């Protein structure tokens, strides 16, 4: 099947130093430009982000500081990519929430004009979610192969969830679970500890403001201290605790933060 195009369509993807749109930087960009006549043009670059690449990011995409130390920066190639995108619409997976905002930030830092408002944007993830529903009724249909009755009744929803989980464990028992980059992050087993970890066992508070890192340390998951151990921040910047306690954060987050602070204080 051939895409019906009036304008060139640029499929693109970014690898970055992290997931903070305003602070993180591009370390790899790849574009596949599909022309209306079917011609395909490819362009890609490894880039020096000018900031260190965190180890947890390198573990995902396999790009380390040494790999980009001698590469051009985004500012060096910004004009040629702006020209490559010129007159084209944009496509990708999850580009609306991440790739386009990051790309626009980089163009702005480089003082290169990139007016995405004039481009059509096609996000394959959005279409995926629209067409393959992620509701309990859809899960029940997929796993149980029956239409769910009395949807949104608490009793029916609870019974359906039980049946879905039983079917999931039976279907996937022993199968590896991978992240978006194909890296194994666990496996499905009929073991509640294992399923807990896959369901978000790294979260410290329910809002996800703090998470466990790969060393099992509580770390902040937002803001200027993202990725830093909570105890380190509380030790180096005690006023951060007061800011959070007086801020618009969930009570559960404040409770967990206080527990960490008191536990650390009691160790002294």
C-alpha positions, 0 to 999 in steps of 0.5 A: 500500500502507498500513502496518499501524499500531497506533501512530503511526509517526514517520519522522525524519531529522537534519542535524548539525554532524558525525558524532560522536554525543556532541559534534556537534549537530542543525541540522535535524530533520524528522519525518513522523508517519503515523497509524493512520488514514492521516493524515500530519502533518509537523513540521520545524525548522532549529536553531541548534546553538550550535557552529560548523558545519564547512565539510565538513559544510556542503558536504554538507547546504548549511546554514551558520552564517548560515542558523541564527544566528537560529534556536531551539536544540534546547533551545528546541524539545525539549519540543514534539518530545518531545510530538510523538513521544509514543506513537509508534514511530520509523522512518528510515534508519540511525537505530539507529546515528546519528539516535536516539543523537544525538537522545537526547543532545540530549534529555538535554542539554535535560533532557527525558525521551525513553524510546525503550526503550518504542518500536518502532524500524524502520530501513529501512537494516537491512531493506535490508541484510538483504534485499539481501545485500552478500556476494561471492556476492550481487555475483556473482549481481547482476553476472554473473547466475550462482550462484557455485560453491565460495564461500569457497574462496580461489581461487573468491573471487578469480576471482569478485572479478575477474569482478565488477570487470570487470562493474562497470567495464563497467556503470558506465563514465563514470557519476557517483558521488554521496554520500548527499546526491546530491553528485558525489564522482567517476565510474566509469572504467576507471582504477585511480587513479580506482577507488582514490580511490572505494575509500577513497583518502582513508585515511592508515592502514588503520584510518581513524584518519587521513584526507586532508582536501579540501586533501590534509592528513593529519587525525585522524579520531577523538577530541578532535582529529577534523578537525584536521591531524596536524602541527598537533596534534603541534606544539601537543600533542606528548604526543598522539603518545606517548599514541597510541604507547602506546595500543591502536592498530594498528601500521600507524596508529603507523607512519604517525603516526611517518612524519608526525612524522619528515617534519615534523621533518625539514622544520625 
